[in-house]
Amino acid sequence: MESSGQPSERARPGDPARITAALGRAVVAELPAALPRQRWFGAKGRTITGARVRDCGELGKSAWLVLVDVTFAEGPDETYAVPLILDDAARAPAGGLSLTVDLDGGRVRAADAFDNPGFCLELLEGFERESIRATARGGSVRFVRTDRFPRLAGASITPRRLTGEQSNTSVVYGELLIVKALRKVQPGPNLDYEVGEFLTFRARFPHVPALAGAIEHVSATGETTTLAMLQRYVPSRGDGWRWALGELGRLPPERADDASEPVFHDLFGLGVVTAALHGALASDSSDPVFAPEPLTAADANAAGERVAEAVRRTCVALRARLVTLPPAIAADARALLAGEPTLIERARDLHLLAAEQCTKIRIHGDYHLGQTLRTDGGFVILDFEGEPARPVAERRQKQCVLVDVAGMLRSLDYAVHTALSAAGAPSPGGERWVRRANAAFVEGYLDEIGRVPVRLLPASPSAFSRALAVFELDRALYEVRYELDNRPTWLGIPLGGLARLLARERAS
């Protein structure tokens, strides 16, 4: 632990109002420049014009919760939860958050509280006591626990902050619990909490981390915002993405498909678990938030038009960057541009979902290998927040389950090209591997989904394949736009997937 995990005496001058005012000044003066360096800050591509404190309050003996409204040159404001520890002895890691607070004529260091083990342990104490703490603007922070919260006496609960690029901050306590602190927050139901609670307590679905509690901010007007989730820790071999890359990395590229039978068996199992998840999410017809609903012709037409618009938007972005692309990638880009009318027409195939009387339900919404854990018993599914770029209201909407199936198929394509092919260039062994991997996953999915009493898929194999292809198209288009903006050297992977989709179109 860093020192004793407790703040210095100088950091504890008594008046909370003076501390709140001092933190407010530091946020205005220093936070706009510091935010883009934080791995959890999600708007690095936007110009910050200011930051101000929305609410502030003590969060234990040693730290303060600061809710900060961030304004931008364009687009809506965002609110971030920033727990800070006031301690001159605190040492922020490289790139970590650190502010200087002018307090009663002296300067005090304020650092990210999650880098302090003492603070992390205080969070568990808050859950044990089910604490409620008042905030400066007439609100409160409350610690809520469920019956899955374990006895801590005698347990190993040494905190360990997880590293890596992520939009949230996670702390593991031994092998017992994990707290996931949300950084970008907003009032209203948090999807991960809402779905996690449903799956844990009503559907009794075993392939998710059990929900053990939450930290919530309640404003003076009664508006509730989820700040953190507490879950039972799931021992694992790592996430599904690392597992897949590790398995592929041990194989000779030219015969990857011949040596992967155990992996294909595991992917069949992942398909089964995915279908069981959809069955669990469709299991309660009495709750309007989760009850299955008919997927209407209007729903299908709207989804098809959204995909068609994604084709147009992606082609506009590609045309603007075409001359900058390497020759091999540019060839696939031109194929996509030439196939634009075909793909727009294909998007209309989603009418088949309504014609075959399919049902829409709540789904994962951002499903890929990185949202799973590979355990000794199979797979566990994580993170039900949906696709981050879409508004929360849109992510809460019920959809066709094939959105999730398509997301996983695209993830498998990324895995094989990342592990076996330079810059996403196709290799025969890799292409064979991904075809067999996709087939194994879909076979497992179809084997299990037939046990669900609600019709979630088209009964016709042809309609199933055509609708799935549209959702694969939609996901690949999103990937193209993402790679254009963030990782142009990876652009060949989604463009290659779209080229194969166009080739199937011409052959059909």
C-alpha positions in Angstrom: 0.0 0.0 0.0 1.0 3.6 -0.5 1.9 4.9 2.9 -1.1 4.1 5.2 -3.7 4.8 2.6 -4.8 7.7 4.7 -4.7 11.4 3.8 -2.3 13.8 5.5 -3.5 16.1 8.3 -3.1 19.1 6.0 -5.6 17.6 3.6 -8.3 17.5 6.3 -9.2 21.1 7.2 -12.7 20.8 8.5 -15.2 22.8 6.5 -16.7 20.8 3.6 -18.0 24.0 2.0 -14.5 25.4 1.7 -13.2 22.1 0.3 -16.1 22.1 -2.2 -15.3 25.7 -3.3 -11.6 24.9 -3.6 -12.2 21.8 -5.7 -14.6 23.8 -7.9 -11.8 26.3 -8.6 -9.3 23.6 -9.4 -11.8 21.9 -11.8 -12.4 25.1 -13.7 -8.7 26.0 -13.9 -6.9 22.6 -14.5 -9.3 19.9 -15.4 -10.0 20.8 -19.1 -6.3 20.4 -19.9 -5.9 17.2 -17.9 -9.0 15.3 -19.2 -7.7 14.4 -22.7 -4.8 12.5 -21.0 -7.1 10.2 -19.1 -7.7 6.8 -20.6 -11.3 6.9 -19.4 -12.2 10.2 -21.0 -14.3 9.4 -24.1 -14.3 12.6 -26.0 -10.7 13.0 -26.9 -11.6 14.1 -30.5 -13.7 17.1 -29.2 -12.5 20.5 -28.2 -13.2 21.2 -24.5 -14.3 24.7 -23.7 -14.8 24.4 -20.0 -15.5 22.3 -16.9 -17.6 23.0 -13.8 -18.7 21.1 -10.7 -22.3 19.8 -10.8 -22.1 18.3 -7.3 -19.5 17.4 -4.8 -19.4 15.4 -1.5 -17.3 13.3 0.8 -16.9 9.7 -0.3 -15.3 8.2 2.8 -12.7 9.5 5.2 -10.1 10.3 2.5 -11.8 11.3 -0.7 -14.3 13.5 -2.5 -16.7 12.6 -5.3 -16.7 15.4 -7.9 -19.4 15.3 -10.6 -18.1 17.5 -13.4 -20.0 18.9 -16.4 -17.7 19.3 -19.4 -18.6 21.6 -22.2 -17.4 21.5 -25.8 -17.0 23.7 -28.8 -19.6 21.6 -30.6 -22.2 19.1 -29.4 -23.8 18.3 -26.1 -22.2 18.6 -22.6 -21.0 15.4 -20.9 -20.9 14.6 -17.2 -18.0 12.7 -15.6 -17.6 11.2 -12.1 -14.1 12.1 -10.8 -13.3 10.8 -7.2 -10.3 12.8 -5.9 -8.2 12.2 -2.8 -6.7 15.3 -1.1 -3.3 14.2 0.0 0.1 15.8 -0.4 1.6 12.4 -0.3 -0.4 11.1 -3.2 1.6 10.3 -6.3 -0.3 10.0 -9.5 1.1 7.4 -12.0 2.4 8.6 -15.3 -0.5 10.2 -17.2 -2.7 9.9 -14.1 -5.0 12.7 -12.9 -3.6 15.3 -10.6 -4.8 18.8 -9.7 -3.5 21.5 -7.4 -6.1 22.7 -4.9 -5.7 26.1 -3.3 -7.1 25.5 0.2 -7.0 28.1 3.0 -4.0 29.8 1.5 -2.1 26.6 1.1 -1.8 24.2 -1.9 -2.9 20.6 -1.6 -2.5 17.9 -4.2 -5.7 16.2 -5.5 -5.2 12.9 -7.3 -7.4 10.2 -8.8 -8.7 8.4 -5.7 -8.7 5.0 -7.4 -4.9 5.0 -7.3 -5.1 4.9 -3.5 -5.7 1.5 -1.9 -7.1 3.0 1.2 -9.9 4.7 -0.7 -10.7 1.5 -2.6 -11.1 -0.3 0.7 -13.3 2.5 2.0 -15.7 1.8 -0.9 -16.2 -1.8 0.4 -16.9 -0.4 3.9 -19.5 1.8 2.3 -21.2 -1.2 0.8 -21.0 -3.1 4.1 -22.6 -0.2 6.0 -25.0 0.7 3.1 -23.8 4.2 3.7 -25.7 7.4 2.6 -23.6 10.6 2.3 -24.9 14.1 1.8 -23.5 16.2 -1.1 -23.0 20.0 -1.3 -25.9 20.6 -3.7 -28.6 19.0 -1.5 -28.2 15.5 -3.0 -26.7 12.3 -1.7 -24.5 9.4 -2.6 -25.8 6.0 -1.5 -24.3 2.5 -1.4 -26.7 -0.2 -2.3 -26.0 -3.9 -1.9 -27.8 -7.0 -3.0 -28.0 -10.5 -1.4 -25.1 -11.5 -3.6 -22.8 -9.3 -1.5 -20.6 -11.7 0.4 -19.3 -11.8 4.0 -15.9 -10.0 4.0 -14.7 -11.2 7.4 -11.6 -13.3 6.9 -11.6 -12.9 3.1 -8.7 -11.6 1.1 -9.8 -8.2 -0.2 -6.5 -6.6 -1.2 -7.6 -4.1 -3.9 -6.0 -4.1 -7.4 -6.8 -1.5 -10.0 -7.0 -2.9 -13.5 -5.0 -1.3 -16.2 -5.6 -0.9 -19.9 -7.6 1.4 -22.2 -11.2 1.5 -21.0 -14.0 4.0 -20.5 -14.6 2.8 -16.9 -12.3 2.2 -13.9 -12.3 -1.3 -12.4 -10.9 -2.5 -9.0 -10.6 -6.1 -8.1 -10.7 -7.2 -4.4 -8.8 -10.5 -4.1 -10.8 -13.0 -6.0 -14.1 -12.0 -4.4 -15.5 -8.8 -5.9 -14.9 -6.3 -8.6 -16.2 -2.7 -8.7 -16.7 -1.0 -12.0 -16.8 2.7 -11.6 -18.5 4.6 -14.4 -16.7 7.8 -15.5 -19.1 9.3 -18.1 -22.4 9.2 -16.3 -26.0 10.5 -16.9 -29.2 10.3 -15.0 -31.7 7.5 -15.6 -31.3 3.7 -15.8 -27.8 2.5 -16.3 -28.0 -0.3 -18.9 -25.4 -2.6 -17.4 -27.0 -2.3 -14.0 -30.5 -2.8 -15.3 -29.7 -5.8 -17.4 -27.4 -7.3 -14.8 -30.1 -7.0 -12.1 -32.6 -8.7 -14.4 -30.3 -11.6 -15.4 -29.0 -12.1 -11.8 -32.3 -12.1 -9.9 -35.1 -12.7 -12.3 -33.7 -14.8 -15.1 -31.2 -16.5 -12.8 -28.8 -16.6 -15.8 -25.5 -18.2 -14.6 -23.2 -16.9 -17.3 -22.9 -13.3 -16.1 -21.1 -11.9 -13.0 -23.7 -11.7 -10.2 -24.7 -8.2 -9.2 -23.6 -7.4 -5.7 -24.4 -3.7 -5.4 -24.2 -0.2 -6.8 -23.2 3.3 -5.9 -25.8 5.9 -6.9 -26.0 9.7 -6.8 -29.4 11.2 -6.1 -29.8 14.8 -6.9 -31.8 17.3 -4.9 -34.6 16.9 -7.3 -34.6 13.1 -6.9 -32.8 12.2 -10.2 -30.8 9.0 -9.8 -27.4 8.4 -11.6 -25.5 5.1 -11.3 -21.9 5.8 -10.4 -20.5 2.3 -10.0 -21.5 -1.4 -10.0 -20.3 -4.1 -7.7 -20.1 -7.6 -9.0 -18.9 -11.0 -7.8 -15.5 -11.6 -9.3 -15.2 -14.3 -11.9 -11.8 -16.1 -12.1 -10.9 -16.5 -15.8 -8.2 -17.1 -18.3 -8.7 -13.6 -19.7 -11.3 -12.2 -22.1 -12.4 -14.0 -25.2 -10.3 -11.8 -27.5 -7.0 -12.6 -25.7 -8.1 -16.3 -25.6 -8.7 -16.4 -29.3 -5.5 -14.6 -30.2 -3.6 -16.9 -27.9 -5.0 -20.0 -29.5 -4.4 -18.7 -33.0 -0.9 -17.6 -32.2 0.1 -21.1 -31.5 -0.9 -22.3 -35.0 0.9 -22.3 -38.3 -1.1 -19.8 -40.5 -1.2 -22.2 -43.4 -3.0 -24.9 -41.4 -4.8 -22.9 -38.7 -8.1 -24.5 -39.5 -6.8 -28.1 -39.4 -5.3 -27.6 -35.9 -8.2 -25.8 -34.3 -10.8 -28.5 -33.5 -10.8 -27.7 -29.7 -11.3 -24.0 -30.5 -14.2 -24.7 -32.8 -15.7 -26.9 -30.0 -15.4 -24.0 -27.6 -16.9 -21.6 -30.1 -19.9 -23.9 -30.5 -20.2 -23.6 -26.7 -20.1 -19.8 -27.0 -22.9 -20.0 -29.5 -24.9 -22.0 -27.0 -24.3 -19.5 -24.2 -25.2 -16.6 -26.5 -28.5 -18.2 -27.4 -29.2 -19.0 -23.7 -28.6 -15.3 -22.9 -31.2 -14.3 -25.5 -33.6 -16.9 -24.1 -33.1 -15.4 -20.6 -33.6 -11.8 -21.8 -36.9 -13.0 -23.5 -38.1 -14.9 -20.4 -40.3 -12.4 -18.6 -43.4 -11.3 -20.5 -44.9 -9.5 -17.5 -42.3 -6.7 -17.4 -42.7 -4.1 -20.1 -39.0 -3.2 -20.0 -38.0 -6.8 -20.9 -41.1 -8.4 -22.4 -40.7 -9.6 -26.0 -42.6 -7.6 -28.6 -43.6 -8.3 -32.2 -41.0 -7.0 -34.6 -43.3 -5.0 -36.9 -43.0 -4.0 -40.5 -42.3 -0.4 -39.4 -39.5 -1.7 -37.2 -38.0 -3.7 -40.0 -38.3 -0.8 -42.5 -36.7 1.6 -40.0 -33.8 -0.8 -39.4 -33.3 -1.3 -43.1 -33.2 2.4 -43.8 -30.7 2.9 -41.0 -28.4 0.4 -42.6 -28.9 1.9 -46.0 -27.9 5.3 -44.6 -24.9 3.7 -43.0 -23.8 2.5 -46.4 -24.2 6.0 -47.8 -22.3 7.6 -44.9 -19.5 5.1 -45.0 -19.1 5.5 -48.8 -18.9 9.3 -48.4 -16.2 9.0 -45.8 -14.2 6.5 -48.0 -14.4 8.6 -51.1 -12.9 11.5 -49.1 -9.9 9.4 -48.0 -9.5 7.1 -51.1 -6.3 8.7 -52.4 -4.6 8.3 -49.1 -5.1 4.6 -48.8 -2.4 1.9 -49.6 -3.0 0.2 -52.9 -4.2 -3.2 -51.5 -6.7 -1.4 -49.2 -7.8 1.0 -51.9 -8.8 -1.9 -54.1 -11.3 -3.2 -51.5 -12.4 0.4 -50.9 -13.2 0.8 -54.6 -15.1 -2.5 -54.6 -17.2 -1.2 -51.7 -17.9 2.1 -53.5 -18.8 0.2 -56.7 -21.2 -2.0 -54.7 -23.0 0.8 -52.9 -26.3 0.4 -54.8 -26.2 -3.4 -54.2 -25.6 -3.0 -50.5 -28.4 -0.4 -50.1 -30.8 -2.8 -51.9 -29.6 -5.6 -49.6 -30.5 -3.6 -46.5 -34.1 -3.9 -47.4 -33.9 -7.7 -46.7 -34.8 -6.9 -43.1 -38.4 -6.9 -44.1 -38.1 -10.7 -43.8 -38.0 -10.3 -40.0 -41.5 -8.9 -39.9 -42.8 -11.2 -42.7 -41.7 -14.2 -40.6 -43.3 -12.8 -37.4 -40.0 -12.5 -35.5 -39.9 -11.0 -32.0 -37.6 -8.2 -30.7 -36.1 -8.2 -27.2 -33.5 -6.5 -25.2 -30.1 -7.7 -26.4 -26.4 -7.2 -25.5 -26.0 -4.6 -28.3 -22.1 -4.4 -28.4 -21.3 -8.1 -28.5 -17.8 -9.3 -29.4 -15.0 -11.5 -28.0 -13.8 -8.8 -25.7 -17.2 -8.8 -23.9 -16.7 -12.4 -22.7 -14.5 -14.1 -20.2 -13.0 -17.5 -20.9 -13.4 -19.6 -17.8 -12.7 -23.2 -16.9 -16.4 -23.8 -17.3 -16.9 -22.0 -20.6 -17.8 -18.4 -21.2 -19.2 -15.5 -19.1 -20.7 -12.5 -20.7 -19.9 -8.9 -19.6 -20.8 -5.3 -20.2 -24.4 -4.7 -21.2 -24.0 -1.0 -21.9 -24.5 -1.3 -25.7 -22.7 0.4 -28.5 -21.1 3.5 -26.8 -21.6 5.8 -29.9 -25.4 5.5 -29.8 -27.7 7.4 -27.4 -28.8 5.5 -24.3 -32.4 5.6 -25.3 -31.6 3.9 -28.6 -29.4 1.3 -26.8 -32.4 0.4 -24.5 -34.6 -0.3 -27.5 -35.6 -3.9 -28.2 -33.9 -5.3 -31.3 -33.5 -8.5 -33.3 -31.1 -10.9 -31.7 -29.1 -11.2 -35.0 -27.4 -7.9 -34.1 -25.5 -9.8 -31.4 -24.8 -12.8 -33.6 -23.4 -10.6 -36.3 -21.2 -8.7 -33.8 -19.6 -11.9 -32.7 -19.0 -13.1 -36.3 -17.3 -9.8 -37.1 -15.2 -10.2 -33.9 -14.0 -13.6 -35.0 -13.0 -12.1 -38.4 -11.0 -9.5 -36.6 -9.3 -12.1 -34.4 -8.1 -14.3 -37.3 -6.8 -11.4 -39.4 -5.1 -9.8 -36.4 -3.4 -13.1 -35.4 -2.6 -14.5 -38.8 -2.5 -11.8 -41.5 -0.3 -8.7 -41.7 -2.4 -5.5 -41.9 -5.6 -7.5 -42.4 -4.5 -8.9 -45.8 -6.3 -12.2 -46.4 -4.5 -15.6 -46.1 -6.1 -18.8 -47.3 -5.6 -20.5 -43.9 -7.1 -17.6 -42.1 -10.1 -17.5 -44.4 -10.7 -21.2 -43.9 -10.4 -20.7 -40.1 -12.9 -17.9 -39.9 -15.4 -19.8 -42.0 -15.2 -22.8 -39.7 -15.2 -20.7 -36.6 -18.3 -18.8 -37.7 -20.0 -22.0 -38.6 -19.3 -23.5 -35.2 -20.6 -20.5 -33.4 -23.8 -20.3 -35.5 -24.4 -24.0 -35.2 -24.2 -23.8 -31.4 -26.5 -20.8 -31.4 -29.1 -22.5 -33.5 -28.9 -25.6 -31.5 -29.9 -23.8 -28.3 -32.2 -21.0 -29.7 -34.6 -23.7 -30.8 -35.4 -24.3 -27.1 -36.6 -20.7 -26.6 -40.5 -20.6 -26.8 -40.5 -17.2 -28.4 -39.7 -16.9 -32.1 -36.5 -14.8 -32.3 -35.3 -15.8 -35.7 -36.8 -16.4 -39.2 -37.8 -20.0 -39.6 -36.6 -20.1 -43.2 -32.9 -20.8 -43.5 -32.7 -18.5 -46.5 -34.4 -15.6 -44.6 -32.1 -16.3 -41.6 -29.0 -16.0 -43.8 -30.1 -12.9 -45.6 -31.1 -11.0 -42.5 -27.9 -12.0 -40.7 -25.9 -10.7 -43.7 -27.5 -7.3 -43.3 -26.5 -7.1 -39.7 -23.0 -8.2 -40.5 -23.0 -5.5 -43.2 -24.1 -2.9 -40.6 -21.4 -3.9 -38.2 -18.6 -3.9 -40.8 -19.7 -0.4 -42.0 -19.3 0.8 -38.4 -15.9 -0.8 -38.3 -14.8 1.0 -41.5 -15.8 4.4 -40.1 -14.1 3.6 -36.8 -10.8 2.5 -38.5 -10.8 5.5 -40.8 -10.9 7.8 -37.8 -8.7 5.9 -35.4 -6.6 3.1 -36.9 -6.3 3.4 -40.7 -3.8 0.6 -40.9 -6.5 -1.8 -39.7 -9.0 -0.7 -42.4 -8.2 -3.7 -44.5 -10.0 -6.0 -42.0 -13.6 -4.6 -42.3 -13.1 -3.8 -46.0 -12.1 -7.4 -46.6 -15.3 -8.5 -44.9 -17.4 -6.2 -47.0 -15.6 -7.5 -50.2 -16.5 -11.1 -49.3 -20.1 -10.0 -48.6 -20.3 -8.4 -52.1 -18.8 -11.5 -53.6 -21.5 -13.6 -52.0 -24.1 -11.2 -53.5 -22.7 -11.6 -57.0 -22.7 -15.4 -56.6 -26.3 -15.6 -55.3 
